[in-house]
Amino acid sequence: MTESSDISSAAIKLDRISNRVFTIPNILTFFRILLLPVLIWALEASVQIGYAYAVIVGSIMILTDLLDGIAARKLNQRSRLGMILDPISDKFIISSLAIYFAIKGSIPTWIVIIIVARDFAILIFGLIMLKHNYAPKPIIWGRLSPFLWAISFLFLVIGQEGYAWSIMVIALVLGIFSAGAYYANYRKVMEECE
């Protein structure tokens, strides 16, 4: 099967990507995942120690998310693992934090349901594409959505609910829009693979 321009705009053929595991982008992604329990601890401890630690850890996590993609491109270190792990880590971290903030009463449960349902659906699309040796091509709206969630959660931590809610509305809209775009790309790949 030759890759059509339709499918190349929707997905990346994995056999064209390196198998490297220990790359700077992957290390940054692993580090971000390891920081999640530290962030949850800092959020829990913020009543006693203030929110500075939570803001610092959350900011480091946001920074590593931005830097891993830049490093992958600038250092030519794109890898199969990174193409799979980075978006999964984003979904896991944002969903975990949404659940945490819902348990704490900072956001309503329906927001968590939308976030988790969207991320679960995109994960399923991605896993099916992986069976055909493709990875979903990143969509700018899909990359922007977790960043906005992270910023809105930081605003919640520092008590700026108005800013947090303004950004959450944008993140919700972008998240829903990007889910539709990911689904359209998934359909392109599936139609080509049939």
TIRO-2110 file (N, C-alpha, C; in Angstrom, 1 decimal):
// TIRO-2110
0.9, -1.2, 0.0, N, 1, A
0.0, 0.0, 0.0, CA, 1, A
0.9, 1.2, 0.0, C, 1, A
0.6, 2.1, -0.9, N, 2, A
1.3, 3.4, -0.9, CA, 2, A
0.5, 4.4, -0.1, C, 2, A
1.3, 5.2, 0.6, N, 3, A
0.6, 6.2, 1.5, CA, 3, A
0.1, 7.4, 0.7, C, 3, A
-1.2, 7.6, 0.7, N, 4, A
-1.8, 8.7, 0.0, CA, 4, A
-1.6, 10.0, 0.7, C, 4, A
-1.8, 11.1, 0.0, N, 5, A
-1.6, 12.4, 0.7, CA, 5, A
-2.7, 12.6, 1.8, C, 5, A
-3.9, 12.0, 1.6, N, 6, A
-4.9, 12.0, 2.6, CA, 6, A
-4.5, 11.4, 3.9, C, 6, A
-3.9, 10.2, 3.8, N, 7, A
-3.5, 9.6, 5.0, CA, 7, A
-2.2, 10.2, 5.7, C, 7, A
-1.4, 10.8, 4.8, N, 8, A
-0.2, 11.4, 5.4, CA, 8, A
-0.5, 12.7, 6.1, C, 8, A
-1.7, 13.3, 5.8, N, 9, A
-2.1, 14.5, 6.5, CA, 9, A
-2.8, 14.1, 7.9, C, 9, A
-3.1, 12.8, 8.0, N, 10, A
-3.9, 12.4, 9.2, CA, 10, A
-3.0, 11.6, 10.2, C, 10, A
-2.0, 10.9, 9.7, N, 11, A
-1.2, 10.0, 10.5, CA, 11, A
0.2, 9.9, 10.1, C, 11, A
1.1, 9.4, 10.9, N, 12, A
2.5, 9.2, 10.6, CA, 12, A
2.7, 7.7, 10.6, C, 12, A
3.4, 7.2, 9.6, N, 13, A
3.7, 5.8, 9.4, CA, 13, A
4.9, 5.5, 10.4, C, 13, A
4.6, 4.6, 11.3, N, 14, A
5.6, 4.4, 12.4, CA, 14, A
6.9, 3.7, 11.9, C, 14, A
6.9, 3.0, 10.8, N, 15, A
8.1, 2.4, 10.4, CA, 15, A
9.1, 3.4, 9.8, C, 15, A
8.7, 4.6, 9.7, N, 16, A
9.6, 5.7, 9.3, CA, 16, A
10.2, 6.5, 10.4, C, 16, A
9.8, 6.1, 11.6, N, 17, A
10.3, 6.8, 12.9, CA, 17, A
11.2, 5.9, 13.6, C, 17, A
12.2, 6.5, 14.3, N, 18, A
13.2, 5.8, 15.0, CA, 18, A
12.7, 5.0, 16.2, C, 18, A
13.3, 3.9, 16.5, N, 19, A
13.0, 3.0, 17.7, CA, 19, A
13.7, 3.5, 19.0, C, 19, A
14.4, 4.6, 18.9, N, 20, A
15.2, 5.0, 20.1, CA, 20, A
14.2, 5.2, 21.3, C, 20, A
14.8, 4.8, 22.5, N, 21, A
14.0, 5.0, 23.7, CA, 21, A
14.6, 6.1, 24.5, C, 21, A
15.9, 6.1, 24.7, N, 22, A
16.6, 7.1, 25.6, CA, 22, A
16.9, 8.3, 24.8, C, 22, A
16.0, 9.2, 24.6, N, 23, A
16.2, 10.5, 23.9, CA, 23, A
15.8, 11.6, 24.9, C, 23, A
16.3, 12.7, 24.7, N, 24, A
16.0, 13.9, 25.6, CA, 24, A
14.4, 14.1, 25.6, C, 24, A
13.7, 14.1, 24.5, N, 25, A
12.2, 14.3, 24.6, CA, 25, A
11.6, 13.2, 25.5, C, 25, A
12.0, 11.9, 25.3, N, 26, A
11.4, 10.9, 26.1, CA, 26, A
11.7, 11.0, 27.6, C, 26, A
12.9, 11.4, 27.9, N, 27, A
13.3, 11.6, 29.3, CA, 27, A
12.5, 12.7, 29.9, C, 27, A
12.3, 13.8, 29.1, N, 28, A
11.4, 14.9, 29.6, CA, 28, A
10.0, 14.4, 29.9, C, 28, A
9.5, 13.5, 29.0, N, 29, A
8.1, 13.0, 29.2, CA, 29, A
8.0, 12.1, 30.4, C, 29, A
9.0, 11.2, 30.6, N, 30, A
9.1, 10.3, 31.8, CA, 30, A
9.1, 11.2, 33.0, C, 30, A
10.0, 12.2, 33.0, N, 31, A
10.1, 13.1, 34.1, CA, 31, A
8.8, 13.8, 34.5, C, 31, A
8.1, 14.2, 33.5, N, 32, A
6.7, 14.9, 33.7, CA, 32, A
5.8, 13.9, 34.3, C, 32, A
5.8, 12.6, 33.9, N, 33, A
4.9, 11.6, 34.5, CA, 33, A
5.2, 11.4, 35.9, C, 33, A
6.5, 11.3, 36.2, N, 34, A
7.0, 11.1, 37.6, CA, 34, A
6.7, 12.3, 38.5, C, 34, A
6.5, 13.5, 37.9, N, 35, A
6.2, 14.6, 38.8, CA, 35, A
4.7, 14.7, 39.2, C, 35, A
3.9, 13.9, 38.5, N, 36, A
2.4, 13.9, 38.9, CA, 36, A
2.2, 13.6, 40.3, C, 36, A
2.7, 12.5, 40.9, N, 37, A
2.4, 12.3, 42.3, CA, 37, A
3.0, 13.5, 43.2, C, 37, A
4.1, 14.0, 42.8, N, 38, A
4.7, 15.2, 43.5, CA, 38, A
3.8, 16.3, 43.5, C, 38, A
3.2, 16.6, 42.3, N, 39, A
2.2, 17.7, 42.2, CA, 39, A
1.0, 17.4, 43.1, C, 39, A
0.5, 16.2, 43.1, N, 40, A
-0.7, 15.9, 43.9, CA, 40, A
-0.4, 16.1, 45.4, C, 40, A
0.8, 15.7, 45.8, N, 41, A
1.3, 15.9, 47.2, CA, 41, A
1.3, 17.4, 47.5, C, 41, A
1.9, 18.2, 46.6, N, 42, A
2.0, 19.6, 46.8, CA, 42, A
0.7, 20.3, 46.9, C, 42, A
-0.3, 19.8, 46.0, N, 43, A
-1.6, 20.3, 46.1, CA, 43, A
-2.3, 20.0, 47.5, C, 43, A
-2.1, 18.8, 47.9, N, 44, A
-2.7, 18.4, 49.2, CA, 44, A
-2.0, 19.2, 50.4, C, 44, A
-0.7, 19.4, 50.3, N, 45, A
0.0, 20.1, 51.3, CA, 45, A
-0.1, 21.6, 51.3, C, 45, A
-0.7, 22.1, 50.2, N, 46, A
-0.8, 23.6, 50.0, CA, 46, A
-1.6, 24.3, 51.2, C, 46, A
-2.4, 23.6, 51.9, N, 47, A
-3.1, 24.2, 53.0, CA, 47, A
-2.1, 24.5, 54.1, C, 47, A
-1.1, 23.6, 54.3, N, 48, A
-0.1, 23.9, 55.3, CA, 48, A
1.1, 24.7, 54.9, C, 48, A
1.5, 24.4, 53.6, N, 49, A
2.8, 25.1, 53.2, CA, 49, A
2.6, 26.1, 52.1, C, 49, A
1.3, 26.4, 51.7, N, 50, A
1.1, 27.4, 50.7, CA, 50, A
1.1, 26.7, 49.3, C, 50, A
0.8, 27.5, 48.3, N, 51, A
0.6, 26.9, 46.9, CA, 51, A
1.9, 27.0, 46.1, C, 51, A
3.0, 27.6, 46.6, N, 52, A
4.2, 27.8, 45.8, CA, 52, A
4.7, 26.6, 45.3, C, 52, A
4.8, 25.5, 46.1, N, 53, A
5.4, 24.2, 45.6, CA, 53, A
4.5, 23.7, 44.5, C, 53, A
3.2, 23.7, 44.6, N, 54, A
2.3, 23.2, 43.6, CA, 54, A
2.5, 24.0, 42.3, C, 54, A
2.6, 25.3, 42.4, N, 55, A
2.8, 26.1, 41.2, CA, 55, A
4.1, 25.8, 40.5, C, 55, A
5.2, 25.7, 41.3, N, 56, A
6.5, 25.4, 40.8, CA, 56, A
6.5, 24.0, 40.1, C, 56, A
6.0, 23.0, 40.7, N, 57, A
6.0, 21.7, 40.1, CA, 57, A
5.1, 21.7, 38.9, C, 57, A
3.9, 22.3, 38.9, N, 58, A
3.0, 22.4, 37.8, CA, 58, A
3.7, 23.1, 36.6, C, 58, A
4.4, 24.2, 36.9, N, 59, A
5.0, 25.0, 35.9, CA, 59, A
6.2, 24.1, 35.2, C, 59, A
6.9, 23.4, 36.0, N, 60, A
7.9, 22.5, 35.5, CA, 60, A
7.3, 21.5, 34.5, C, 60, A
6.1, 20.9, 34.9, N, 61, A
5.5, 19.9, 34.1, CA, 61, A
5.0, 20.6, 32.8, C, 61, A
4.5, 21.8, 32.8, N, 62, A
4.1, 22.5, 31.6, CA, 62, A
5.3, 22.7, 30.7, C, 62, A
6.4, 23.2, 31.3, N, 63, A
7.6, 23.5, 30.6, CA, 63, A
8.2, 22.2, 29.9, C, 63, A
8.2, 21.1, 30.6, N, 64, A
8.7, 19.9, 30.0, CA, 64, A
7.8, 19.4, 28.9, C, 64, A
6.5, 19.7, 29.0, N, 65, A
5.6, 19.3, 27.9, CA, 65, A
5.9, 20.2, 26.6, C, 65, A
6.2, 21.4, 26.8, N, 66, A
6.6, 22.3, 25.7, CA, 66, A
8.0, 21.9, 25.1, C, 66, A
8.9, 21.6, 26.0, N, 67, A
10.3, 21.4, 25.6, CA, 67, A
10.5, 20.0, 24.9, C, 67, A
9.7, 19.0, 25.3, N, 68, A
9.9, 17.7, 24.7, CA, 68, A
9.6, 17.7, 23.1, C, 68, A
8.6, 18.4, 22.7, N, 69, A
8.3, 18.5, 21.3, CA, 69, A
9.4, 19.4, 20.6, C, 69, A
9.8, 20.4, 21.2, N, 70, A
10.8, 21.3, 20.6, CA, 70, A
12.1, 20.5, 20.4, C, 70, A
12.5, 19.8, 21.5, N, 71, A
13.7, 19.0, 21.5, CA, 71, A
13.6, 17.9, 20.4, C, 71, A
12.5, 17.2, 20.3, N, 72, A
12.3, 16.2, 19.3, CA, 72, A
12.6, 16.7, 17.9, C, 72, A
12.1, 17.9, 17.6, N, 73, A
12.3, 18.5, 16.3, CA, 73, A
13.7, 19.0, 16.1, C, 73, A
14.1, 19.8, 17.0, N, 74, A
15.4, 20.5, 16.9, CA, 74, A
16.6, 19.5, 16.9, C, 74, A
16.5, 18.5, 17.8, N, 75, A
17.6, 17.5, 17.9, CA, 75, A
17.4, 16.3, 17.0, C, 75, A
16.3, 16.3, 16.2, N, 76, A
16.0, 15.2, 15.3, CA, 76, A
15.9, 13.9, 16.2, C, 76, A
15.1, 14.0, 17.3, N, 77, A
15.0, 12.8, 18.2, CA, 77, A
13.5, 12.4, 18.3, C, 77, A
12.8, 12.5, 17.1, N, 78, A
11.5, 11.9, 17.1, CA, 78, A
11.6, 10.4, 17.3, C, 78, A
10.8, 9.8, 18.1, N, 79, A
10.8, 8.3, 18.2, CA, 79, A
9.4, 7.8, 18.3, C, 79, A
9.3, 6.5, 18.0, N, 80, A
8.0, 5.8, 18.1, CA, 80, A
7.5, 5.9, 19.6, C, 80, A
8.3, 5.6, 20.5, N, 81, A
7.9, 5.7, 21.9, CA, 81, A
7.4, 7.1, 22.3, C, 81, A
8.1, 8.1, 21.8, N, 82, A
7.8, 9.5, 22.1, CA, 82, A
6.4, 9.9, 21.5, C, 82, A
6.2, 9.4, 20.3, N, 83, A
5.0, 9.7, 19.6, CA, 83, A
3.8, 9.1, 20.2, C, 83, A
4.0, 8.0, 21.0, N, 84, A
2.9, 7.4, 21.7, CA, 84, A
2.8, 7.9, 23.1, C, 84, A
4.0, 7.9, 23.8, N, 85, A
4.0, 8.3, 25.2, CA, 85, A
3.6, 9.7, 25.5, C, 85, A
4.1, 10.6, 24.7, N, 86, A
3.8, 12.1, 25.0, CA, 86, A
2.3, 12.4, 25.0, C, 86, A
1.5, 12.0, 24.0, N, 87, A
0.1, 12.3, 24.1, CA, 87, A
-0.6, 11.5, 25.2, C, 87, A
-0.2, 10.3, 25.4, N, 88, A
-0.8, 9.5, 26.5, CA, 88, A
-0.5, 10.1, 27.9, C, 88, A
0.7, 10.6, 28.0, N, 89, A
1.0, 11.2, 29.3, CA, 89, A
0.2, 12.5, 29.5, C, 89, A
0.0, 13.3, 28.5, N, 90, A
-0.8, 14.5, 28.6, CA, 90, A
-2.2, 14.1, 29.0, C, 90, A
-2.8, 13.1, 28.4, N, 91, A
-4.2, 12.7, 28.7, CA, 91, A
-4.3, 12.2, 30.1, C, 91, A
-3.3, 11.4, 30.5, N, 92, A
-3.3, 10.8, 31.9, CA, 92, A
-3.1, 11.9, 32.9, C, 92, A
-2.2, 12.8, 32.7, N, 93, A
-2.0, 13.9, 33.7, CA, 93, A
-3.2, 14.8, 33.8, C, 93, A
-3.8, 15.3, 32.6, N, 94, A
-4.9, 16.2, 32.7, CA, 94, A
-6.1, 15.5, 33.3, C, 94, A
-6.4, 14.2, 32.9, N, 95, A
-7.5, 13.5, 33.5, CA, 95, A
-7.4, 13.3, 35.0, C, 95, A
-6.2, 13.0, 35.4, N, 96, A
-5.9, 12.8, 36.8, CA, 96, A
-6.1, 14.1, 37.6, C, 96, A
-5.6, 15.2, 37.1, N, 97, A
-5.8, 16.5, 37.8, CA, 97, A
-7.3, 16.9, 37.7, C, 97, A
-8.0, 16.6, 36.6, N, 98, A
-9.4, 17.0, 36.6, CA, 98, A
-10.2, 16.2, 37.7, C, 98, A
-9.8, 14.9, 37.8, N, 99, A
-10.5, 14.1, 38.8, CA, 99, A
-10.1, 14.7, 40.2, C, 99, A
-8.9, 15.0, 40.4, N, 100, A
-8.5, 15.6, 41.7, CA, 100, A
-9.3, 16.8, 42.0, C, 100, A
-9.3, 17.8, 41.1, N, 101, A
-10.0, 19.0, 41.3, CA, 101, A
-11.5, 18.8, 41.5, C, 101, A
-12.1, 17.8, 40.8, N, 102, A
-13.5, 17.5, 41.0, CA, 102, A
-13.8, 17.0, 42.4, C, 102, A
-12.9, 16.1, 42.9, N, 103, A
-13.0, 15.5, 44.3, CA, 103, A
-12.9, 16.7, 45.3, C, 103, A
-12.1, 17.6, 45.0, N, 104, A
-11.9, 18.8, 45.9, CA, 104, A
-13.0, 19.8, 45.8, C, 104, A
-13.9, 19.6, 44.8, N, 105, A
-15.0, 20.5, 44.6, CA, 105, A
-14.7, 21.8, 43.8, C, 105, A
-13.5, 21.8, 43.2, N, 106, A
-13.1, 23.0, 42.4, CA, 106, A
-13.7, 23.1, 41.1, C, 106, A
-14.0, 21.9, 40.5, N, 107, A
-14.7, 21.8, 39.2, CA, 107, A
-15.8, 20.8, 39.2, C, 107, A
-16.8, 21.0, 38.4, N, 108, A
-18.0, 20.1, 38.4, CA, 108, A
-17.6, 18.7, 37.8, C, 108, A
-18.3, 17.7, 38.1, N, 109, A
-18.1, 16.4, 37.6, CA, 109, A
-18.3, 16.3, 36.1, C, 109, A
-19.2, 17.1, 35.6, N, 110, A
-19.5, 17.0, 34.1, CA, 110, A
-18.3, 17.4, 33.3, C, 110, A
-17.4, 18.2, 33.8, N, 111, A
-16.2, 18.6, 33.1, CA, 111, A
-15.2, 17.4, 33.1, C, 111, A
-15.1, 16.7, 34.2, N, 112, A
-14.3, 15.5, 34.2, CA, 112, A
-14.8, 14.5, 33.2, C, 112, A
-16.1, 14.3, 33.2, N, 113, A
-16.7, 13.3, 32.3, CA, 113, A
-16.3, 13.7, 30.8, C, 113, A
-16.4, 14.9, 30.5, N, 114, A
-16.0, 15.4, 29.1, CA, 114, A
-14.6, 15.1, 28.8, C, 114, A
-13.7, 15.5, 29.8, N, 115, A
-12.3, 15.3, 29.6, CA, 115, A
-11.9, 13.9, 29.4, C, 115, A
-12.4, 13.0, 30.4, N, 116, A
-12.0, 11.6, 30.4, CA, 116, A
-12.6, 10.9, 29.1, C, 116, A
-13.9, 11.2, 28.8, N, 117, A
-14.5, 10.6, 27.6, CA, 117, A
-13.7, 11.0, 26.3, C, 117, A
-13.4, 12.2, 26.2, N, 118, A
-12.6, 12.7, 25.0, CA, 118, A
-11.3, 12.0, 24.9, C, 118, A
-10.6, 12.0, 26.0, N, 119, A
-9.2, 11.4, 26.0, CA, 119, A
-9.3, 9.9, 25.8, C, 119, A
-10.3, 9.2, 26.4, N, 120, A
-10.5, 7.8, 26.2, CA, 120, A
-10.8, 7.5, 24.7, C, 120, A
-11.7, 8.2, 24.1, N, 121, A
-12.0, 8.0, 22.7, CA, 121, A
-10.8, 8.2, 21.8, C, 121, A
-10.0, 9.3, 22.1, N, 122, A
-8.8, 9.5, 21.3, CA, 122, A
-7.8, 8.4, 21.5, C, 122, A
-7.7, 7.9, 22.7, N, 123, A
-6.8, 6.8, 23.0, CA, 123, A
-7.2, 5.5, 22.2, C, 123, A
-8.5, 5.2, 22.2, N, 124, A
-8.9, 4.1, 21.4, CA, 124, A
-8.6, 4.2, 20.0, C, 124, A
-8.9, 5.4, 19.4, N, 125, A
-8.6, 5.7, 18.0, CA, 125, A
-7.1, 5.4, 17.7, C, 125, A
-6.3, 6.0, 18.6, N, 126, A
-4.8, 5.8, 18.5, CA, 126, A
-4.4, 4.4, 18.5, C, 126, A
-5.0, 3.6, 19.5, N, 127, A
-4.6, 2.2, 19.6, CA, 127, A
-4.9, 1.4, 18.4, C, 127, A
-6.1, 1.7, 17.8, N, 128, A
-6.5, 1.0, 16.6, CA, 128, A
-5.6, 1.4, 15.4, C, 128, A
-5.2, 2.7, 15.4, N, 129, A
-4.3, 3.1, 14.3, CA, 129, A
-2.9, 2.4, 14.5, C, 129, A
-2.5, 2.3, 15.7, N, 130, A
-1.2, 1.6, 16.0, CA, 130, A
-1.2, 0.2, 15.5, C, 130, A
-2.3, -0.5, 15.5, N, 131, A
-2.4, -1.9, 15.0, CA, 131, A
-2.1, -1.9, 13.5, C, 131, A
-2.3, -0.7, 12.8, N, 132, A
-2.0, -0.6, 11.4, CA, 132, A
-0.7, 0.1, 11.1, C, 132, A
0.1, 0.2, 12.2, N, 133, A
1.4, 0.8, 12.1, CA, 133, A
1.4, 2.3, 11.8, C, 133, A
0.4, 3.0, 12.3, N, 134, A
0.3, 4.5, 12.2, CA, 134, A
0.1, 5.1, 13.6, C, 134, A
0.6, 6.3, 13.7, N, 135, A
0.3, 7.1, 14.9, CA, 135, A
-0.4, 8.3, 14.5, C, 135, A
-1.4, 8.8, 15.3, N, 136, A
-2.1, 10.0, 14.9, CA, 136, A
-1.2, 11.2, 14.8, C, 136, A
-1.4, 12.0, 13.8, N, 137, A
-0.6, 13.2, 13.6, CA, 137, A
-1.1, 14.2, 14.6, C, 137, A
-0.2, 14.9, 15.3, N, 138, A
-0.7, 15.9, 16.3, CA, 138, A
-1.5, 17.0, 15.6, C, 138, A
-2.5, 17.4, 16.2, N, 139, A
-3.4, 18.5, 15.7, CA, 139, A
-3.1, 19.7, 16.7, C, 139, A
-2.9, 20.9, 16.1, N, 140, A
-2.6, 22.0, 17.0, CA, 140, A
-3.6, 22.3, 18.1, C, 140, A
-4.9, 22.1, 17.7, N, 141, A
-6.0, 22.3, 18.8, CA, 141, A
-5.8, 21.2, 19.8, C, 141, A
-5.4, 20.0, 19.4, N, 142, A
-5.3, 18.9, 20.4, CA, 142, A
-4.1, 19.2, 21.3, C, 142, A
-3.0, 19.8, 20.8, N, 143, A
-1.9, 20.1, 21.6, CA, 143, A
-2.1, 21.3, 22.5, C, 143, A
-2.9, 22.2, 22.0, N, 144, A
-3.2, 23.4, 22.8, CA, 144, A
-4.2, 23.1, 24.0, C, 144, A
-5.1, 22.2, 23.8, N, 145, A
-6.1, 21.9, 24.8, CA, 145, A
-5.4, 21.5, 26.2, C, 145, A
-4.5, 20.5, 26.2, N, 146, A
-3.9, 20.2, 27.5, CA, 146, A
-3.1, 21.3, 28.1, C, 146, A
-2.5, 22.1, 27.3, N, 147, A
-1.7, 23.3, 27.8, CA, 147, A
-2.7, 24.2, 28.5, C, 147, A
-3.9, 24.5, 27.9, N, 148, A
-4.9, 25.4, 28.5, CA, 148, A
-5.4, 24.8, 29.8, C, 148, A
-5.7, 23.5, 29.8, N, 149, A
-6.1, 22.8, 31.0, CA, 149, A
-5.1, 23.0, 32.1, C, 149, A
-3.8, 22.8, 31.8, N, 150, A
-2.8, 23.0, 32.8, CA, 150, A
-2.8, 24.4, 33.3, C, 150, A
-2.9, 25.4, 32.5, N, 151, A
-2.9, 26.8, 32.9, CA, 151, A
-4.1, 27.1, 33.8, C, 151, A
-5.3, 26.6, 33.4, N, 152, A
-6.5, 26.8, 34.2, CA, 152, A
-6.4, 26.1, 35.5, C, 152, A
-5.7, 25.0, 35.6, N, 153, A
-5.5, 24.3, 36.9, CA, 153, A
-4.6, 25.1, 37.8, C, 153, A
-3.6, 25.7, 37.2, N, 154, A
-2.7, 26.6, 37.9, CA, 154, A
-3.4, 27.8, 38.5, C, 154, A
-4.3, 28.4, 37.7, N, 155, A
-5.1, 29.5, 38.2, CA, 155, A
-6.0, 29.1, 39.3, C, 155, A
-6.6, 27.8, 39.3, N, 156, A
-7.4, 27.3, 40.4, CA, 156, A
-6.6, 27.2, 41.6, C, 156, A
-5.3, 26.7, 41.5, N, 157, A
-4.4, 26.6, 42.7, CA, 157, A
-4.2, 27.9, 43.4, C, 157, A
-4.0, 29.0, 42.6, N, 158, A
-3.7, 30.3, 43.2, CA, 158, A
-4.9, 31.1, 43.5, C, 158, A
-6.1, 30.5, 43.4, N, 159, A
-7.3, 31.1, 43.8, CA, 159, A
-7.9, 32.1, 42.8, C, 159, A
-7.5, 32.0, 41.5, N, 160, A
-8.0, 32.9, 40.5, CA, 160, A
-9.0, 32.2, 39.7, C, 160, A
-10.2, 31.9, 40.3, N, 161, A
-11.2, 31.1, 39.7, CA, 161, A
-11.8, 31.8, 38.4, C, 161, A
-11.9, 33.1, 38.3, N, 162, A
-12.4, 33.7, 37.1, CA, 162, A
-11.5, 33.5, 35.9, C, 162, A
-10.2, 33.6, 36.1, N, 163, A
-9.3, 33.3, 35.0, CA, 163, A
-9.4, 31.8, 34.6, C, 163, A
-9.4, 31.0, 35.7, N, 164, A
-9.4, 29.5, 35.5, CA, 164, A
-10.6, 29.1, 34.6, C, 164, A
-11.8, 29.7, 35.0, N, 165, A
-13.0, 29.3, 34.3, CA, 165, A
-13.0, 29.8, 32.8, C, 165, A
-12.5, 31.0, 32.6, N, 166, A
-12.4, 31.6, 31.2, CA, 166, A
-11.5, 30.6, 30.4, C, 166, A
-10.4, 30.2, 30.9, N, 167, A
-9.5, 29.3, 30.1, CA, 167, A
-10.1, 27.9, 30.0, C, 167, A
-10.8, 27.5, 31.0, N, 168, A
-11.5, 26.1, 30.9, CA, 168, A
-12.5, 26.1, 29.8, C, 168, A
-13.2, 27.2, 29.6, N, 169, A
-14.2, 27.2, 28.6, CA, 169, A
-13.6, 27.0, 27.2, C, 169, A
-12.5, 27.8, 27.0, N, 170, A
-11.7, 27.7, 25.8, CA, 170, A
-11.1, 26.3, 25.6, C, 170, A
-10.6, 25.7, 26.7, N, 171, A
-10.0, 24.3, 26.6, CA, 171, A
-11.1, 23.3, 26.3, C, 171, A
-12.3, 23.5, 26.9, N, 172, A
-13.4, 22.6, 26.6, CA, 172, A
-13.8, 22.6, 25.1, C, 172, A
-13.9, 23.8, 24.6, N, 173, A
-14.3, 24.0, 23.1, CA, 173, A
-13.2, 23.4, 22.2, C, 173, A
-11.9, 23.7, 22.5, N, 174, A
-10.8, 23.2, 21.7, CA, 174, A
-10.7, 21.7, 21.9, C, 174, A
-11.0, 21.2, 23.1, N, 175, A
-10.9, 19.7, 23.3, CA, 175, A
-12.0, 19.0, 22.5, C, 175, A
-13.2, 19.5, 22.4, N, 176, A
-14.3, 18.9, 21.7, CA, 176, A
-14.0, 19.0, 20.2, C, 176, A
-13.6, 20.2, 19.7, N, 177, A
-13.2, 20.4, 18.3, CA, 177, A
-12.1, 19.5, 17.9, C, 177, A
-11.0, 19.4, 18.7, N, 178, A
-9.9, 18.5, 18.3, CA, 178, A
-10.3, 17.0, 18.3, C, 178, A
-11.2, 16.6, 19.2, N, 179, A
-11.7, 15.2, 19.2, CA, 179, A
-12.3, 14.9, 17.9, C, 179, A
-13.1, 15.8, 17.4, N, 180, A
-13.8, 15.7, 16.1, CA, 180, A
-12.7, 15.6, 15.0, C, 180, A
-11.7, 16.4, 15.0, N, 181, A
-10.6, 16.4, 14.0, CA, 181, A
-9.8, 15.1, 14.1, C, 181, A
-9.5, 14.6, 15.3, N, 182, A
-8.8, 13.3, 15.5, CA, 182, A
-9.7, 12.2, 14.9, C, 182, A
-11.0, 12.2, 15.2, N, 183, A
-11.9, 11.2, 14.6, CA, 183, A
-11.9, 11.2, 13.1, C, 183, A
-11.9, 12.4, 12.5, N, 184, A
-11.9, 12.5, 11.0, CA, 184, A
-10.6, 11.9, 10.5, C, 184, A
-9.4, 12.2, 11.2, N, 185, A
-8.2, 11.6, 10.8, CA, 185, A
-8.2, 10.1, 10.9, C, 185, A
-8.7, 9.6, 12.0, N, 186, A
-8.8, 8.2, 12.3, CA, 186, A
-9.6, 7.5, 11.1, C, 186, A
-10.7, 8.1, 10.7, N, 187, A
-11.5, 7.6, 9.6, CA, 187, A
-10.7, 7.5, 8.3, C, 187, A
-9.9, 8.6, 8.0, N, 188, A
-9.1, 8.6, 6.8, CA, 188, A
-8.1, 7.4, 6.8, C, 188, A
-7.5, 7.2, 8.0, N, 189, A
-6.5, 6.0, 8.1, CA, 189, A
-7.3, 4.7, 7.9, C, 189, A
-8.4, 4.6, 8.6, N, 190, A
-9.1, 3.3, 8.5, CA, 190, A
-9.6, 3.0, 7.1, C, 190, A
-10.1, 4.0, 6.4, N, 191, A
-10.6, 3.9, 5.0, CA, 191, A
-9.4, 3.4, 4.1, C, 191, A
-8.3, 4.0, 4.3, N, 192, A
-7.1, 3.7, 3.5, CA, 192, A
-6.6, 2.3, 3.8, C, 192, A
-6.7, 1.8, 5.1, N, 193, A
-6.2, 0.5, 5.5, CA, 193, A
-7.2, -0.6, 5.1, C, 193, A
-8.4, -0.3, 4.7, N, 194, A
-9.4, -1.3, 4.4, CA, 194, A
-9.2, -1.9, 3.1, C, 194, A
END
